């Protein structure tokens, strides 16, 4: 019989900066060797639960604890953060906040150095772990110079190198491309199965985490646990959508088709799910739904013409990249970590100049335009919010661009409050930014650009770390702007975003364009997904499993239908 390793009993925690507890009356037991997934809307308290487990609360995030929290039978209030770190290893949501070494190898080895492990043993363990997480070719690189996904692998390696009892992952997939995210989930699962370590995952990307088995899914809402069930039982309910979370797309498709999903059909894995009589219902629904007409092409606004660029003369990051963006289009740029997506954005904004080739805006080469001149037309939201924030208070940060441009204060207030409502930040309008979560900081930076109403908005991972509710609010707001003629370009690892909101996607792999097509076509093409580290959509797998006549067409039909249904619900 498994022993309890984490025990919450009538536990509450209130940050010193808050007027009331963030989590309250939590009763939860996690057993040795279990793998548990904690989900909930942004601000629900799920990250606070993880911070209490690893000791960041109250040792770093000061506050008051009431009730009982035991780790391995000992009250955490009687333990130091050092004692907790010997039991709990954490991969944080923001990898930049976890680096301590000057190189990747040093960072991974940090815990071993503190334990005075012999150099030969240390080097071997770092080598093994770096290969497991796929960062072995960057051991001499500086962590802060890596892409977001590569940084996440380094932090994962730093945790895995230690011999802890509990592995705690806070949004481990947030900066990873789909295929690497899948490998990370498999790696976590392998660690759980082979080492029998207890694994606690806090993550928005439910469908991606369910690629491997989890024992339980715990839903947190408004600081309380509202549901704690095995995945099969949970997916047979409407609990996820009712709490503002996204259920797997194949489950949504089955429900649209009138299927009543049952736990015994193993709905947590599309590859192993028993479809039975669902097939006929799905086929009938597919035949009945109408297909949207192709949209007319608009004039070209932006063009990359045979653009090449390298940070060093020896290696090109981008090679002969060519594509066009039409006025009023909503476009996604996708591909594996390190493919050149963020570099492409930096070239567009003028942070670097192409080694060769041209970037045209309204048919004019903008190579000699300054960063300020480009910023009047192109607003960029960076991947890491901490690199954009310069003000102490939330309102002042969002208002900064307007004030610099001399907009009257009355108009500033009106436009800032309007954007804060859309981005789900209005309740925090008077807060200091330091009191916000990483996901909330992300929304602050998006709001700070959206309020300026530029001609083109370029967003690097706009929805990373966002729950489904806030993801939808942000994307719908971007969609509204897009419908007014503003061109939206998004660099993203979120395949749901690409499918649901963008008309077209540019796929990069190894610095070159390997596809320029609709999201539905891209995510049903095994060659492209493999080359670009993407992942075929579960909708396609469902269509194949149900033996539908046109599985690729089914994916696009579902996306079109889902858009209409969500628009209808909002109206």
C-alpha positions in Angstrom: 0.0 0.0 0.0 1.3 3.4 -1.0 2.2 5.9 1.8 1.1 9.5 1.8 4.0 11.8 0.8 2.1 15.1 0.5 -0.7 15.8 2.9 -2.8 19.0 3.0 -5.3 19.2 5.9 -7.7 22.2 6.1 -4.7 24.2 4.7 -4.9 27.9 3.7 -2.3 30.4 2.6 -2.6 34.2 2.4 0.1 36.3 0.7 1.0 39.4 2.8 0.1 41.6 -0.2 -3.4 40.1 -0.5 -6.6 40.9 1.5 -7.8 37.3 1.6 -6.3 33.8 1.3 -5.3 32.6 -2.2 -6.0 29.0 -1.3 -8.4 28.0 1.5 -9.4 24.9 3.3 -7.3 22.6 1.0 -7.6 18.9 1.8 -5.5 16.8 -0.5 -3.3 13.7 -0.1 -0.8 12.6 -2.8 0.8 9.2 -2.4 4.3 7.9 -3.1 4.9 7.2 -6.7 1.7 8.9 -7.9 1.6 11.2 -10.9 -0.9 14.0 -10.4 -2.0 16.8 -12.7 -3.3 20.1 -11.1 -5.3 22.3 -13.4 -7.3 25.4 -13.0 -7.9 28.9 -14.4 -5.2 31.6 -14.0 -5.3 33.0 -10.5 -7.2 29.9 -9.2 -4.4 29.1 -6.7 -2.8 26.1 -8.3 0.6 27.7 -8.5 0.3 28.7 -4.8 -0.3 25.0 -4.0 2.9 24.1 -5.8 4.8 27.0 -4.1 3.7 25.7 -0.7 4.9 22.2 -1.6 8.4 23.3 -2.6 8.7 26.0 0.1 8.7 29.1 -2.1 5.7 30.1 0.0 6.4 31.3 2.6 10.2 31.5 2.4 10.2 33.6 -0.9 6.6 34.6 -1.3 5.8 35.8 2.3 2.5 35.0 3.8 0.5 33.3 6.5 -0.2 29.5 6.6 -3.0 27.9 8.6 -3.9 24.3 8.9 -1.4 21.4 8.2 0.9 20.6 5.3 3.1 17.6 5.7 5.9 16.4 3.3 7.0 12.8 4.1 5.2 13.0 7.4 6.9 16.2 8.6 5.1 19.6 8.9 6.6 22.1 6.4 6.4 24.9 9.0 9.0 23.0 10.9 11.3 22.6 7.9 13.8 24.9 6.3 13.7 25.6 2.5 17.0 23.7 2.3 15.3 20.6 3.8 12.4 20.9 1.4 14.8 21.2 -1.6 16.3 17.9 -0.6 12.9 16.3 -1.0 11.2 18.4 -3.7 12.8 19.3 -7.1 11.1 22.0 -9.0 11.0 23.1 -12.7 9.6 26.6 -12.6 7.3 28.2 -15.1 9.9 31.0 -15.8 13.2 29.3 -16.6 15.2 32.5 -16.5 14.5 32.8 -12.8 16.1 29.4 -12.1 19.5 29.8 -13.8 22.7 30.0 -11.6 25.5 28.7 -13.9 27.4 30.6 -16.5 27.1 27.6 -18.9 24.4 24.9 -19.4 26.8 22.3 -17.9 27.4 24.4 -14.8 23.7 25.0 -14.3 22.8 21.4 -14.5 25.7 20.5 -12.2 24.9 23.2 -9.6 23.2 20.8 -7.1 25.9 18.2 -7.5 28.6 20.9 -6.8 26.7 21.9 -3.6 26.8 18.2 -2.5 30.6 18.0 -3.3 30.2 15.2 -5.8 33.5 14.1 -7.3 34.3 15.7 -10.7 34.3 12.5 -12.8 31.0 11.4 -11.3 29.5 14.9 -11.8 30.6 15.1 -15.4 29.1 11.6 -16.2 25.7 12.5 -14.5 25.5 15.8 -16.3 26.3 14.1 -19.6 23.6 11.4 -19.1 20.9 14.0 -18.0 21.7 16.5 -20.8 21.3 13.7 -23.4 17.9 12.7 -21.8 16.6 16.3 -22.1 18.2 16.9 -25.5 20.5 19.8 -24.5 23.8 17.9 -24.7 25.0 19.8 -27.8 24.7 23.1 -25.8 26.6 22.3 -22.7 29.1 25.1 -23.2 26.4 27.7 -24.1 25.2 30.4 -21.8 21.7 29.6 -20.6 20.3 33.1 -21.2 21.3 32.9 -24.9 19.2 29.9 -25.5 15.7 29.8 -27.0 12.7 29.4 -24.6 12.4 25.7 -25.2 16.1 25.1 -24.7 16.0 27.0 -21.4 13.2 24.8 -20.2 15.3 21.7 -21.0 18.2 23.1 -19.0 16.0 23.6 -15.9 14.5 20.1 -16.3 18.1 18.7 -16.4 19.0 20.7 -13.3 16.1 19.1 -11.4 16.6 15.5 -12.7 20.3 15.5 -11.8 19.4 15.5 -8.1 18.0 12.5 -6.2 14.8 14.0 -4.9 11.6 12.2 -3.9 9.1 14.6 -5.4 9.4 16.2 -8.9 7.2 19.3 -9.2 6.7 20.8 -12.7 5.1 24.2 -13.0 4.0 24.7 -16.6 6.8 22.5 -18.0 5.4 22.6 -21.6 4.9 26.4 -21.8 8.0 27.1 -24.0 8.4 23.8 -25.8 7.5 23.0 -29.4 4.8 20.3 -29.7 7.1 17.4 -30.5 9.6 18.4 -27.7 6.6 18.8 -25.3 5.6 15.3 -26.2 9.1 14.0 -25.5 9.1 16.0 -22.2 5.8 14.3 -21.1 7.2 10.9 -22.1 10.4 11.7 -20.1 8.5 12.7 -17.0 6.4 9.5 -17.4 9.5 7.4 -17.7 11.0 9.0 -14.6 7.8 8.3 -12.7 7.7 4.7 -13.8 11.3 3.8 -13.4 12.3 5.7 -10.3 8.9 5.6 -8.6 9.3 9.3 -7.8 6.1 11.2 -7.0 5.3 13.6 -9.8 3.1 16.7 -9.5 2.4 18.7 -12.7 0.8 22.1 -12.9 -0.1 22.7 -16.6 -2.7 24.3 -18.9 -2.0 22.0 -21.8 -4.2 19.2 -20.6 -4.4 17.2 -23.8 -0.6 17.3 -24.2 0.0 16.0 -20.6 -2.5 13.2 -21.2 -0.3 11.9 -23.9 1.0 9.8 -21.0 -0.9 8.3 -18.1 -1.7 10.3 -15.0 -3.3 8.9 -11.9 -5.5 11.8 -11.0 -6.5 15.3 -12.3 -7.2 17.9 -9.6 -9.2 21.0 -10.6 -8.6 24.1 -8.5 -11.0 27.0 -8.7 -11.1 30.2 -6.6 -8.6 28.8 -4.2 -10.5 25.5 -3.5 -10.3 22.0 -4.9 -13.5 21.4 -6.8 -12.8 18.0 -8.3 -10.3 15.2 -7.9 -10.8 12.3 -10.3 -9.1 9.8 -12.6 -8.8 11.3 -16.1 -11.3 8.9 -17.7 -14.0 9.9 -15.2 -13.2 13.6 -15.5 -13.4 13.6 -19.3 -16.8 12.0 -19.3 -18.1 15.1 -17.4 -18.4 18.7 -18.5 -16.2 19.8 -15.6 -13.4 21.2 -17.6 -15.5 23.6 -19.8 -17.5 24.7 -16.8 -14.4 25.8 -15.0 -13.0 27.6 -18.0 -10.5 24.9 -19.1 -10.0 23.4 -22.5 -10.9 19.7 -22.9 -9.1 17.6 -25.6 -10.2 18.6 -29.1 -11.3 15.0 -30.0 -13.6 15.0 -26.9 -15.2 18.2 -28.1 -15.7 16.8 -31.6 -17.4 13.7 -30.1 -19.7 15.8 -28.0 -20.6 18.0 -31.0 -21.5 14.7 -32.8 -23.9 13.9 -29.9 -21.8 11.1 -28.4 -22.0 10.6 -24.6 -18.5 9.8 -23.6 -18.2 7.1 -21.0 -15.2 6.4 -18.7 -15.0 2.8 -19.7 -14.2 3.8 -23.3 -10.8 5.2 -22.0 -11.3 8.7 -23.3 -8.0 10.0 -21.9 -6.1 8.5 -24.9 -7.4 8.9 -28.4 -5.0 6.1 -29.6 -6.5 3.7 -27.1 -10.1 5.0 -26.9 -12.9 2.6 -27.8 -15.1 4.4 -30.4 -17.7 1.7 -30.9 -21.0 3.2 -32.0 -19.4 6.7 -31.8 -18.2 6.1 -35.4 -21.6 6.3 -37.0 -22.6 9.4 -35.0 -19.3 11.1 -35.9 -19.7 10.3 -39.6 -23.3 11.5 -39.7 -22.3 14.8 -38.0 -19.4 15.3 -40.4 -21.7 14.9 -43.4 -24.3 17.3 -42.0 -22.0 20.3 -41.1 -21.5 23.0 -43.7 -18.1 23.9 -45.0 -16.9 27.6 -45.0 -15.9 29.2 -48.3 -12.2 30.0 -48.9 -11.4 33.6 -48.0 -10.5 36.1 -50.7 -6.8 37.1 -50.7 -6.0 40.7 -49.8 -3.1 42.9 -50.9 0.3 42.1 -49.7 1.4 44.2 -46.8 4.6 42.6 -45.7 7.1 40.4 -47.6 10.3 38.6 -46.7 12.3 38.2 -49.9 15.1 35.6 -49.8 16.2 36.8 -46.3 19.3 35.2 -44.7 20.8 36.0 -41.3 23.4 34.6 -39.0 24.5 35.7 -35.5 28.0 34.5 -36.6 29.6 34.4 -40.1 30.1 30.6 -39.8 26.4 29.7 -39.2 23.2 31.0 -40.8 20.1 31.0 -38.5 17.8 31.9 -41.5 18.6 30.9 -45.0 16.7 32.3 -48.1 13.4 32.8 -46.2 10.6 34.0 -48.4 6.9 34.5 -47.6 4.2 37.1 -47.9 1.7 38.5 -45.3 -1.5 40.0 -46.6 -3.1 43.1 -45.2 -5.6 42.1 -42.5 -4.4 38.6 -42.3 -4.0 36.5 -39.1 -0.9 34.4 -39.6 1.0 32.0 -37.4 4.7 31.1 -37.6 5.5 27.7 -36.2 8.4 25.3 -36.0 10.8 23.6 -33.7 12.8 25.4 -30.9 15.8 27.1 -32.5 14.3 27.0 -36.0 14.7 30.8 -36.3 11.2 32.0 -35.4 12.3 34.6 -32.8 15.2 35.7 -35.0 12.7 36.4 -37.8 10.7 38.6 -35.4 13.9 40.5 -34.4 14.7 41.2 -38.1 11.2 42.4 -38.7 11.4 44.9 -35.8 14.8 46.1 -36.8 16.8 44.7 -33.9 19.1 43.1 -36.5 19.6 43.6 -40.2 19.5 40.7 -42.7 22.8 39.4 -44.0 21.1 39.4 -47.4 17.6 39.8 -48.8 14.9 42.3 -48.3 12.0 43.0 -45.9 9.2 45.0 -47.7 6.4 46.9 -46.0 3.8 48.2 -48.4 6.2 47.4 -51.2 9.0 49.5 -49.6 12.2 48.0 -48.3 12.4 49.0 -44.6 16.0 47.8 -44.1 17.2 51.4 -43.3 14.2 52.2 -41.0 15.1 52.7 -37.4 13.6 50.6 -34.6 11.5 53.6 -33.6 10.2 54.1 -37.1 9.3 50.4 -37.4 7.6 50.5 -34.0 5.1 53.0 -35.3 3.8 50.4 -37.7 4.7 47.1 -36.0 4.1 46.4 -32.3 5.9 43.4 -30.8 5.0 41.5 -27.7 8.0 39.5 -26.5 8.0 35.9 -25.2 9.4 36.8 -21.7 7.3 39.5 -20.0 10.1 40.4 -17.7 12.1 41.7 -20.6 9.4 44.3 -21.4 8.1 45.5 -18.1 9.6 48.8 -16.8 7.0 50.3 -14.5 6.1 49.3 -10.9 2.3 49.5 -11.3 0.2 47.7 -13.8 -1.8 50.7 -15.0 1.3 52.7 -15.6 2.9 49.9 -17.6 0.0 49.6 -20.0 -0.3 53.4 -20.2 3.4 54.0 -20.8 3.3 53.9 -24.6 0.3 56.3 -24.8 1.8 58.8 -22.4 5.1 58.8 -24.3 3.1 59.7 -27.4 1.4 62.6 -25.6 -2.1 61.1 -25.6 -4.4 63.1 -23.2 -4.8 61.5 -19.8 -8.6 61.1 -20.1 -8.1 59.1 -23.4 -5.3 57.1 -21.7 -7.5 56.0 -18.9 -10.3 55.1 -21.3 -8.1 53.0 -23.6 -6.2 51.3 -20.8 -9.3 50.2 -18.9 -10.9 48.9 -22.1 -7.8 46.7 -22.9 -7.5 45.6 -19.3 -11.1 44.4 -19.4 -10.4 42.3 -22.5 -7.2 40.9 -21.2 -8.8 39.9 -17.8 -6.6 42.3 -15.9 -9.2 44.9 -14.8 -9.5 43.6 -11.2 -5.7 44.1 -10.9 -5.6 47.6 -12.4 -4.2 49.2 -9.1 -1.8 46.3 -8.3 2.0 46.4 -8.4 3.3 44.1 -11.2 5.5 42.2 -8.7 2.4 40.7 -7.2 1.2 39.1 -10.4 1.8 35.6 -11.7 4.0 35.0 -14.7 0.8 34.4 -16.8 -0.7 37.7 -15.6 2.6 39.5 -16.4 2.3 38.1 -19.9 -1.1 39.6 -20.3 0.2 43.0 -19.1 2.8 43.1 -21.9 0.1 42.2 -24.5 -2.2 44.9 -23.2 0.7 47.4 -23.3 1.0 46.8 -27.1 -2.6 46.3 -27.9 -3.5 49.7 -26.4 -1.3 51.4 -29.1 -3.3 50.0 -32.0 -0.3 49.5 -34.4 -0.8 48.4 -38.1 0.8 45.1 -37.5 0.9 43.2 -34.2 3.7 40.6 -33.8 3.3 38.3 -30.8 5.9 35.8 -29.6 4.0 33.0 -27.8 1.0 35.2 -26.9 -0.9 32.5 -25.0 1.9 30.7 -23.2 0.9 30.1 -19.6 -2.7 31.2 -20.1 -5.8 29.2 -19.2 -8.5 28.6 -21.8 -10.7 31.4 -20.5 -7.9 34.1 -20.8 -6.5 32.4 -23.9 -10.0 32.9 -25.5 -10.3 36.4 -24.3 -6.9 37.5 -25.7 -7.4 35.7 -29.0 -10.9 37.0 -29.5 -9.7 40.5 -28.8 -6.9 40.0 -31.4 -9.5 38.6 -33.7 -11.6 41.8 -33.3 -8.6 43.9 -34.1 -7.9 41.7 -37.1 -11.5 42.2 -38.3 -10.9 45.9 -38.2 -8.0 45.5 -40.7 -5.0 45.1 -38.3 -2.6 42.4 -39.4 -1.7 39.9 -36.7 1.4 37.7 -36.8 1.9 35.1 -34.0 4.9 33.0 -33.3 3.6 30.0 -31.4 4.0 26.5 -30.2 0.2 26.3 -29.5 -1.2 24.1 -32.3 -4.7 24.8 -31.1 -4.1 28.5 -31.6 -2.8 27.9 -35.1 -5.8 25.7 -36.0 -8.5 27.8 -34.4 -7.5 31.4 -35.2 -5.1 31.7 -38.1 -5.9 31.3 -41.7 -2.4 30.3 -42.7 0.8 29.2 -41.1 4.5 29.5 -42.1 6.5 26.5 -40.9 10.2 26.9 -40.2 12.7 24.1 -39.8 16.5 24.6 -39.6 16.2 28.2 -40.7 14.2 27.5 -43.9 10.5 27.6 -44.8 9.2 24.0 -45.2 5.5 24.8 -45.5 3.1 27.7 -46.2 -0.5 26.3 -45.8 -3.6 26.1 -43.6 -3.1 24.8 -40.1 -5.4 21.8 -40.9 -3.3 20.8 -43.8 0.0 21.2 -41.9 -1.1 19.2 -38.9 -2.3 16.3 -41.0 1.0 16.0 -43.0 3.3 13.6 -41.3 6.4 14.7 -43.2 6.0 18.4 -42.3 5.1 17.7 -38.6 8.2 15.4 -38.3 10.5 17.9 -40.0 9.4 20.9 -37.9 8.9 19.1 -34.5 5.1 19.6 -34.6 2.5 17.1 -33.7 -0.4 15.8 -35.7 -3.7 17.0 -34.3 -5.8 14.5 -32.3 -8.7 15.4 -34.6 -6.9 13.8 -37.4 -6.2 10.7 -35.4 -9.9 10.6 -34.4 -10.9 10.9 -38.1 -8.6 8.1 -39.1 -9.7 5.9 -36.2 -13.4 6.5 -37.1 -12.5 5.7 -40.8 -14.1 8.9 -42.1 -13.9 9.4 -45.9 -11.8 12.6 -45.8 -9.9 12.9 -42.5 -8.0 16.0 -43.5 -11.2 17.8 -44.5 -12.8 16.7 -41.2 -10.1 18.6 -39.3 -10.9 21.9 -41.1 -14.7 21.3 -40.9 -14.4 20.8 -37.1 -12.4 24.0 -36.8 -14.9 26.0 -38.8 -17.8 24.5 -36.9 -16.2 25.1 -33.5 -15.5 28.8 -34.4 -19.2 29.2 -35.3 -20.4 27.6 -32.1 -18.1 29.6 -29.8 -19.1 32.8 -31.6 -22.8 31.9 -31.1 -22.2 31.1 -27.4 -20.5 34.5 -26.9 -23.3 36.4 -28.6 
